[in-house]
Amino acid sequence: MSMTTEQPPGGGTDELHLKSNVLSLFDSTAVAVASVAPAYSIASTIGLVVAAVGFTAPAIILVSFLPVLAIAFAYYYLNKQDPSCGASYSWVSRTMSPYVGWFNGWVQVAASVLFCTSAAILIGQNTLSFLNTLNIIGSGTASSIYWTAFASSLWFIFITWICLVGIRATANFQWVLVAIEYVAVIIFSIIAIFKVLANHPHGSSSFTFAWLNPLNIKGVSGLAVGAALGVFFFWGWDTASNLNEESQDAAENPGIAGINSMFLLLVVFLVNNIAMQMLVPSAVIQKQGGNALFYFAQQVLPKPWNYIMLLAILSSTVATTQTTLLPASRITLSMARDGVFPGIFAKIHKKWLTPVAGTIVLALLSFIGIWLTTFSSSVNSVFSNMVADIGVLVAFYYGVTGIGSAWAYRKVLTKKPSLLFFAGILPFVGGAFLIWIGYQVVAQSGLSTSLPILVTFGAGIPLAIVARFTAKSPFFKTKAVAYDLADIS
């Protein structure tokens, strides 16, 4: 493959950059909602949420939505000033501290690699389960950890290839996957609600507003763990900001896409969760674990129609894996352009105009993780709690970005009420709450359970020091700036 190293904009005319003006607002919104992947999020997380907070799962979704929405506003205002594919990494480095920014970028990349590993394994499991349901393969093959790893690897190779060949191909693929999962989740949820209202199946419940009342969430422990899982529910919309250099109206559309996707996701999550609790008792949802969404579908429609939900979960998991690899490759590209990450991550393919080398390196790390979990029981046990762990990492970098927004605009916040509220107060309060959530989860979980989180944070410190002394630019010596009212309408 023919590649060259990208430099910061403003250099010579022969420099290669990411392909610009490709993604429309609709494309960016599709990528944002696909990154969150409702079917995957519900399937992998709802059992854990119900175990943590019981019948108040819809309330925890609301509680989690508000601070993450505040961060979406922070992304919007920060992106207006600096539409860089590094997004949070670039903004925090520029306005707070290059050290904090680098560390924040590291946390995002680490969370992405860990997620791609665990999600790819789930893709393999869902693929084999789907084939077994159709009687194409036997139950022995479907439950084999080796066949799971093989199926996961094939899918991951395909996902990586789509990411490599260009952002247009990626967006088109995401549109297909988004359509499958959203239609399936919404239709099954609506049918379930009407089924309860019309027939009152055994074990079903009538809707009550108590489910939506945050005051019914019991204890700090339930709030913290539930909210961390809720943050994982909504994680991913920020991918649109990491693709800003490839978007039309780069300073505006990615931020709008993130905000729009949050409201769309809130509706989908609440409607599905309410429908699920109306039809299936909370205790049963908890027992189903990662199978909860398909179990729900089985109660809604008979075979073969409930197989549609299996397909939706599979397509959703593929979508979110792809859109997690994408931002990681853009963040490392931005860090390499700044001279604080290995130069290979800044290499751009001459034809595809994508960060090919960096994408392949990140994919290889996840690929290795897939097979490590297959052959090592200890590594496999670490990944068993990965949803909660990633939720803490996401809460951290969202939190830092929210506080960073208030700090970046500190000199002009009082000059405009909308700026004060949406770029200052909301992001700061939301960011502080998210960091508190992460702290509480780690404090309550204990050392052994929180080890992956602590290792991720701990590894970032010496790596930041290494980056400081090997930097090929004055990045770490750059003085932080404060944003003014330029470009803020």
C-alpha positions as CSV (number, residue, x, y, z in Angstrom):
1,M,0.0,0.0,0.0
2,S,1.3,3.4,-0.9
3,M,1.1,5.9,2.0
4,T,2.6,9.1,3.2
5,T,2.8,10.8,6.5
6,E,0.2,13.5,7.2
7,Q,1.3,16.8,8.7
8,P,-0.8,19.5,10.4
9,P,-2.9,21.6,7.9
10,G,-1.1,24.5,6.5
11,G,2.0,22.8,5.2
12,G,3.0,22.0,1.6
13,T,0.6,21.3,-1.2
14,D,1.9,17.7,-1.6
15,E,0.7,16.6,1.9
16,L,-2.1,14.1,2.1
17,H,-5.0,14.6,4.5
18,L,-8.3,12.8,5.3
19,K,-10.9,13.1,2.5
20,S,-12.9,16.2,3.3
21,N,-16.5,17.2,2.6
22,V,-17.8,13.6,2.4
23,L,-20.3,13.1,5.2
24,S,-23.5,15.1,5.2
25,L,-25.4,15.9,8.4
26,F,-27.5,12.8,7.8
27,D,-24.4,10.7,7.4
28,S,-22.9,12.1,10.5
29,T,-26.1,11.4,12.5
30,A,-26.2,7.8,11.1
31,V,-22.6,7.2,12.2
32,A,-23.4,8.7,15.7
33,V,-26.5,6.6,16.3
34,A,-24.8,3.5,14.8
35,S,-21.8,4.0,17.1
36,V,-24.2,3.7,20.1
37,A,-25.9,0.7,18.5
38,P,-29.1,0.4,20.6
39,A,-29.7,-3.3,19.9
40,Y,-26.2,-4.2,21.1
41,S,-26.3,-1.8,24.1
42,I,-29.6,-3.2,25.2
43,A,-28.6,-6.8,24.7
44,S,-25.3,-6.5,26.5
45,T,-26.3,-4.1,29.3
46,I,-29.9,-4.2,30.2
47,G,-29.6,-7.4,32.4
48,L,-26.8,-5.7,34.3
49,V,-28.8,-2.5,34.7
50,V,-31.8,-4.3,36.1
51,A,-29.6,-6.2,38.5
52,A,-28.2,-2.9,39.8
53,V,-31.4,-0.9,40.0
54,G,-34.4,-3.2,39.5
55,F,-37.6,-1.7,38.2
56,T,-36.0,1.8,38.0
57,A,-34.0,0.9,34.9
58,P,-35.9,3.5,32.9
59,A,-35.1,6.1,35.5
60,I,-31.4,5.3,35.3
61,I,-31.5,5.8,31.6
62,L,-32.9,9.3,32.2
63,V,-30.2,10.0,34.9
64,S,-27.5,8.9,32.5
65,F,-28.9,10.8,29.5
66,L,-28.7,14.2,31.2
67,P,-25.0,14.4,31.9
68,V,-24.1,12.8,28.6
69,L,-26.3,15.3,26.8
70,A,-24.4,18.0,28.6
71,I,-21.2,16.6,27.2
72,A,-22.8,16.5,23.7
73,F,-23.3,20.3,24.0
74,A,-19.6,20.6,25.1
75,Y,-18.6,18.7,22.0
76,Y,-20.7,21.0,19.9
77,Y,-19.2,24.2,21.2
78,L,-15.6,22.9,21.3
79,N,-15.9,21.5,17.7
80,K,-17.1,24.9,16.5
81,Q,-13.8,26.4,17.5
82,D,-11.5,23.5,16.5
83,P,-12.9,20.8,14.1
84,S,-10.0,18.4,14.5
85,C,-10.3,14.7,14.2
86,G,-8.6,14.4,17.6
87,A,-11.7,15.9,19.1
88,S,-11.6,15.7,22.9
89,Y,-7.9,15.0,22.8
90,S,-7.2,18.1,20.7
91,W,-9.5,20.4,22.6
92,V,-8.4,19.5,26.1
93,S,-4.7,19.7,25.0
94,R,-5.2,23.1,23.6
95,T,-7.3,24.7,26.3
96,M,-6.4,22.9,29.6
97,S,-3.1,21.1,29.4
98,P,-1.2,19.1,26.8
99,Y,-0.5,16.5,29.5
100,V,-4.2,16.1,30.4
101,G,-5.1,16.1,26.8
102,W,-2.6,13.4,25.9
103,F,-3.8,11.3,28.9
104,N,-7.4,11.8,27.8
105,G,-6.6,10.7,24.3
106,W,-4.9,7.6,25.7
107,V,-8.0,6.7,27.7
108,Q,-10.2,7.0,24.6
109,V,-7.9,4.8,22.5
110,A,-7.5,2.2,25.3
111,A,-11.3,2.0,25.8
112,S,-11.8,1.6,22.0
113,V,-9.3,-1.3,21.7
114,L,-10.8,-3.1,24.7
115,F,-14.3,-2.6,23.4
116,C,-13.4,-3.8,19.9
117,T,-12.0,-7.0,21.4
118,S,-15.0,-7.7,23.5
119,A,-17.6,-6.7,20.9
120,A,-15.8,-8.8,18.2
121,I,-16.1,-11.8,20.4
122,L,-19.8,-11.1,20.8
123,I,-20.2,-10.8,17.0
124,G,-18.7,-14.3,16.7
125,Q,-21.1,-15.6,19.4
126,N,-24.1,-14.0,17.8
127,T,-23.2,-15.2,14.3
128,L,-22.9,-18.8,15.5
129,S,-26.1,-18.5,17.5
130,F,-28.0,-17.2,14.5
131,L,-26.7,-20.0,12.3
132,N,-27.6,-22.5,14.9
133,T,-31.1,-21.1,15.2
134,L,-31.5,-21.6,11.4
135,N,-30.2,-25.2,11.8
136,I,-27.2,-24.4,9.6
137,I,-24.7,-25.5,12.3
138,G,-25.0,-27.7,15.3
139,S,-25.1,-26.6,19.0
140,G,-21.6,-28.0,19.6
141,T,-20.1,-25.7,16.9
142,A,-22.2,-22.8,18.1
143,S,-20.8,-23.1,21.7
144,S,-17.2,-23.7,20.7
145,I,-14.8,-21.0,21.9
146,Y,-12.5,-21.8,18.9
147,W,-15.2,-21.4,16.3
148,T,-16.3,-18.3,18.1
149,A,-12.8,-16.8,17.8
150,F,-12.7,-17.8,14.2
151,A,-16.0,-16.2,13.3
152,S,-15.0,-13.1,15.4
153,S,-11.8,-12.9,13.4
154,L,-13.4,-13.1,10.0
155,W,-15.9,-10.4,10.9
156,F,-13.2,-8.2,12.4
157,I,-11.1,-8.5,9.2
158,F,-14.2,-7.5,7.2
159,I,-14.9,-4.5,9.5
160,T,-11.3,-3.3,9.3
161,W,-11.3,-3.5,5.5
162,I,-14.5,-1.4,5.3
163,C,-12.8,1.2,7.5
164,L,-9.7,1.2,5.3
165,V,-11.3,1.6,1.9
166,G,-12.9,5.0,2.7
167,I,-15.3,7.0,4.8
168,R,-18.0,6.9,2.1
169,A,-18.1,3.1,2.1
170,T,-18.2,3.2,5.9
171,A,-21.2,5.6,5.9
172,N,-23.1,3.6,3.4
173,F,-22.6,0.4,5.3
174,Q,-23.7,2.1,8.5
175,W,-26.9,3.3,6.9
176,V,-27.9,-0.4,6.2
177,L,-27.0,-1.6,9.7
178,V,-28.8,1.3,11.4
179,A,-32.0,0.6,9.4
180,I,-32.0,-3.0,10.4
181,E,-31.5,-2.5,14.2
182,Y,-33.7,0.6,14.7
183,V,-36.7,-0.8,12.8
184,A,-36.4,-4.1,14.7
185,V,-36.1,-2.6,18.2
186,I,-38.9,0.0,17.7
187,I,-41.4,-2.4,16.0
188,F,-40.9,-5.2,18.6
189,S,-41.3,-2.6,21.4
190,I,-44.5,-1.2,20.0
191,I,-46.0,-4.7,19.5
192,A,-45.0,-5.6,23.1
193,I,-46.8,-2.5,24.5
194,F,-50.0,-3.2,22.5
195,K,-49.8,-6.9,23.5
196,V,-49.8,-6.0,27.2
197,L,-52.5,-3.4,26.8
198,A,-54.7,-5.7,24.9
199,N,-54.1,-9.2,26.4
200,H,-52.3,-8.7,29.7
201,P,-50.1,-11.8,29.4
202,H,-49.1,-13.7,32.5
203,G,-46.3,-11.9,34.4
204,S,-46.9,-8.6,32.5
205,S,-47.3,-5.2,34.2
206,S,-49.0,-2.0,33.5
207,F,-46.8,1.0,33.0
208,T,-46.2,3.3,36.0
209,F,-44.4,6.6,36.2
210,A,-42.5,5.2,39.3
211,W,-40.3,3.5,36.8
212,L,-39.1,6.9,35.6
213,N,-38.6,8.5,39.0
214,P,-34.9,8.9,39.9
215,L,-35.9,9.2,43.6
216,N,-36.8,5.5,43.6
217,I,-33.2,4.5,42.8
218,K,-31.9,3.0,46.0
219,G,-28.6,4.0,47.4
220,V,-25.4,5.6,46.1
221,S,-24.1,2.2,45.0
222,G,-27.1,1.5,42.8
223,L,-27.0,5.1,41.4
224,A,-23.3,4.9,40.6
225,V,-23.2,1.4,39.0
226,G,-26.5,2.0,37.2
227,A,-25.3,5.4,35.8
228,A,-22.0,3.9,34.7
229,L,-23.8,1.3,32.8
230,G,-26.2,4.0,31.5
231,V,-23.2,6.0,30.2
232,F,-22.1,2.9,28.3
233,F,-25.7,2.8,26.9
234,F,-25.1,6.2,25.3
235,W,-21.4,5.9,24.5
236,G,-20.4,6.4,20.9
237,W,-22.2,9.5,19.5
238,D,-19.0,11.4,19.7
239,T,-17.6,9.4,16.7
240,A,-19.2,12.1,14.6
241,S,-16.8,14.6,16.0
242,N,-13.8,12.4,15.3
243,L,-14.9,12.4,11.7
244,N,-15.3,16.2,11.5
245,E,-12.4,16.6,9.1
246,E,-14.2,14.3,6.7
247,S,-17.6,16.0,7.1
248,Q,-19.4,18.8,5.3
249,D,-19.6,22.0,7.4
250,A,-17.0,20.5,9.7
251,A,-17.4,23.1,12.4
252,E,-21.2,22.6,12.7
253,N,-22.6,19.3,11.5
254,P,-20.7,16.8,13.7
255,G,-21.8,18.7,16.9
256,I,-25.4,18.8,15.7
257,A,-25.3,15.1,14.8
258,G,-24.1,14.3,18.3
259,I,-26.9,16.2,20.0
260,N,-29.6,14.9,17.6
261,S,-28.5,11.4,18.1
262,M,-28.8,11.7,21.9
263,F,-32.5,12.6,21.7
264,L,-33.2,9.8,19.2
265,L,-31.4,7.3,21.4
266,L,-33.2,8.4,24.5
267,V,-36.6,7.7,22.8
268,V,-35.4,4.3,21.6
269,F,-33.9,3.2,24.9
270,L,-36.9,4.4,27.0
271,V,-39.5,2.9,24.7
272,N,-37.7,-0.5,24.5
273,N,-37.0,-0.6,28.2
274,I,-40.6,0.3,29.2
275,A,-41.9,-2.3,26.7
276,M,-39.6,-4.9,28.1
277,Q,-40.6,-4.3,31.7
278,M,-44.3,-4.2,30.8
279,L,-44.0,-7.6,29.1
280,V,-41.3,-9.4,31.1
281,P,-40.8,-9.2,34.9
282,S,-37.6,-7.5,36.1
283,A,-36.4,-10.7,37.8
284,V,-36.6,-12.6,34.5
285,I,-34.8,-9.9,32.6
286,Q,-32.0,-10.0,35.1
287,K,-31.7,-13.8,34.8
288,Q,-31.5,-13.6,31.0
289,G,-28.3,-11.5,31.1
290,G,-26.9,-10.9,27.6
291,N,-29.8,-12.9,26.2
292,A,-32.5,-10.5,27.5
293,L,-33.3,-8.7,24.3
294,F,-33.7,-11.9,22.3
295,Y,-35.8,-13.4,25.1
296,F,-38.0,-10.4,25.0
297,A,-38.4,-10.8,21.2
298,Q,-39.4,-14.4,21.7
299,Q,-42.2,-13.2,24.0
300,V,-43.3,-10.7,21.5
301,L,-43.5,-12.8,18.3
302,P,-43.1,-16.5,17.5
303,K,-40.5,-18.1,15.2
304,P,-39.3,-17.3,12.6
305,W,-40.2,-13.6,13.2
306,N,-38.3,-13.3,16.4
307,Y,-35.1,-14.2,14.5
308,I,-35.3,-10.7,13.2
309,M,-34.1,-9.5,16.6
310,L,-31.1,-11.8,16.4
311,L,-30.2,-10.3,13.1
312,A,-30.7,-6.8,14.6
313,I,-28.3,-7.6,17.5
314,L,-25.7,-9.0,15.1
315,S,-25.9,-6.0,12.7
316,S,-25.8,-3.6,15.7
317,T,-22.7,-5.2,17.2
318,V,-21.0,-5.1,13.8
319,A,-21.9,-1.4,13.4
320,T,-20.7,-0.3,16.8
321,T,-17.4,-2.3,16.5
322,Q,-16.7,-0.5,13.2
323,T,-17.6,2.9,14.5
324,T,-15.4,2.3,17.6
325,L,-12.4,1.5,15.4
326,L,-12.9,4.6,13.3
327,P,-12.5,7.3,16.1
328,A,-9.6,5.4,17.6
329,S,-7.7,5.6,14.3
330,R,-8.5,9.3,14.0
331,I,-7.4,10.2,17.6
332,T,-4.1,8.4,17.1
333,L,-3.7,10.1,13.7
334,S,-4.2,13.5,15.4
335,M,-1.7,12.5,18.2
336,A,0.9,11.4,15.6
337,R,0.4,14.6,13.6
338,D,1.2,16.5,16.8
339,G,4.4,14.5,17.1
340,V,3.5,12.8,20.4
341,F,2.5,9.3,19.1
342,P,4.4,6.9,16.8
343,G,4.6,8.3,13.3
344,I,3.1,5.2,11.7
345,F,-0.3,6.3,13.0
346,A,-0.1,9.5,10.8
347,K,0.3,7.6,7.5
348,I,-2.5,8.3,5.0
349,H,-3.3,6.0,2.0
350,K,-2.9,7.9,-1.3
351,K,-6.1,6.5,-2.8
352,W,-8.4,5.9,0.1
353,L,-7.3,8.9,2.2
354,T,-7.7,7.0,5.4
355,P,-5.2,6.3,8.2
356,V,-4.4,2.8,7.0
357,A,-1.4,1.9,9.1
358,G,-2.9,3.2,12.3
359,T,-6.1,1.4,11.7
360,I,-4.3,-1.9,11.0
361,V,-2.2,-1.5,14.1
362,L,-5.3,-0.9,16.3
363,A,-7.1,-3.7,14.6
364,L,-4.2,-6.1,15.3
365,L,-4.2,-5.2,19.0
366,S,-7.9,-6.2,19.2
367,F,-7.3,-9.2,17.0
368,I,-4.7,-10.4,19.5
369,G,-7.1,-9.8,22.3
370,I,-9.7,-12.0,20.7
371,W,-7.4,-15.0,20.7
372,L,-5.9,-14.2,24.1
373,T,-9.4,-14.5,25.6
374,T,-9.8,-17.8,23.7
375,F,-6.7,-19.5,25.0
376,S,-6.3,-17.8,28.4
377,S,-9.0,-18.2,31.1
378,S,-7.6,-15.4,33.2
379,V,-7.8,-12.9,30.3
380,N,-11.3,-14.2,29.5
381,S,-12.4,-13.5,33.1
382,V,-11.0,-9.9,32.9
383,F,-13.2,-9.3,29.8
384,S,-16.3,-10.6,31.6
385,N,-16.7,-7.3,33.4
386,M,-15.7,-5.2,30.4
387,V,-19.0,-3.3,30.0
388,A,-18.8,-1.7,33.4
389,D,-15.0,-1.1,33.0
390,I,-15.5,0.7,29.7
391,G,-18.3,2.7,31.2
392,V,-15.9,4.1,33.8
393,L,-13.3,5.0,31.2
394,V,-16.0,6.7,29.1
395,A,-17.3,8.6,32.1
396,F,-13.7,9.9,32.7
397,Y,-13.0,11.2,29.3
398,Y,-16.5,12.6,28.8
399,G,-16.2,14.2,32.3
400,V,-12.8,15.8,31.5
401,T,-14.2,17.1,28.2
402,G,-17.2,18.7,29.9
403,I,-15.0,20.5,32.5
404,G,-12.7,21.4,29.6
405,S,-15.5,23.2,27.8
406,A,-16.3,25.4,30.8
407,W,-12.6,26.2,31.2
408,A,-12.0,26.9,27.5
409,Y,-14.8,29.5,27.4
410,R,-14.2,30.9,30.9
411,K,-13.3,34.4,29.7
412,V,-16.5,34.9,27.7
413,L,-19.1,32.8,29.4
414,T,-20.9,35.7,31.0
415,K,-21.1,37.6,27.7
416,K,-23.9,35.4,26.3
417,P,-26.5,33.5,28.3
418,S,-26.7,30.5,25.9
419,L,-22.9,30.2,26.0
420,L,-22.9,30.3,29.8
421,F,-25.5,27.6,30.1
422,F,-24.7,25.2,27.2
423,A,-20.9,25.6,27.0
424,G,-20.3,26.3,30.7
425,I,-22.7,25.3,33.4
426,L,-24.2,22.2,31.8
427,P,-20.9,20.7,30.7
428,F,-19.2,21.4,34.0
429,V,-21.9,19.9,36.1
430,G,-22.3,16.9,33.8
431,G,-18.6,16.4,33.6
432,A,-18.2,16.5,37.4
433,F,-21.1,14.1,37.9
434,L,-19.6,11.6,35.4
435,I,-16.2,11.7,37.1
436,W,-17.9,11.1,40.4
437,I,-19.7,8.1,38.9
438,G,-16.4,6.6,37.7
439,Y,-14.8,7.1,41.2
440,Q,-17.7,5.6,43.0
441,V,-17.7,2.5,40.8
442,V,-14.0,1.9,41.3
443,A,-14.3,2.5,45.0
444,Q,-17.2,0.1,45.4
445,S,-15.9,-2.6,43.1
446,G,-12.6,-3.2,44.9
447,L,-9.1,-3.7,43.5
448,S,-9.5,-7.0,41.7
449,T,-12.6,-6.1,39.9
450,S,-11.3,-2.6,38.9
451,L,-7.9,-3.9,37.9
452,P,-8.4,-3.3,34.1
453,I,-9.5,0.3,34.8
454,L,-6.6,0.9,37.1
455,V,-4.1,-0.7,34.7
456,T,-5.4,1.5,31.9
457,F,-5.1,4.7,33.9
458,G,-1.8,3.6,35.4
459,A,-0.2,2.8,32.0
460,G,-1.2,6.2,30.7
461,I,1.1,8.0,33.2
462,P,4.5,6.5,32.1
463,L,3.4,6.6,28.5
464,A,2.7,10.3,28.8
465,I,6.2,10.8,30.3
466,V,7.7,8.8,27.4
467,A,5.7,10.9,24.9
468,R,7.0,14.1,26.6
469,F,10.6,13.2,26.2
470,T,10.3,11.7,22.7
471,A,8.0,14.4,21.3
472,K,9.0,15.6,17.8
473,S,7.3,18.9,18.3
474,P,6.9,21.6,21.0
475,F,3.4,20.1,21.9
476,F,4.1,19.7,25.6
477,K,5.5,23.2,25.8
478,T,2.6,24.9,24.2
479,K,0.7,27.4,26.4
480,A,-3.0,26.7,26.9
481,V,-5.4,29.1,25.2
482,A,-8.9,30.4,26.1
483,Y,-11.6,30.5,23.4
484,D,-13.3,33.8,22.6
485,L,-16.6,34.4,20.8
486,A,-15.2,33.9,17.3
487,D,-17.4,31.6,15.2
488,I,-20.0,31.3,18.0
489,S,-23.4,32.4,16.5
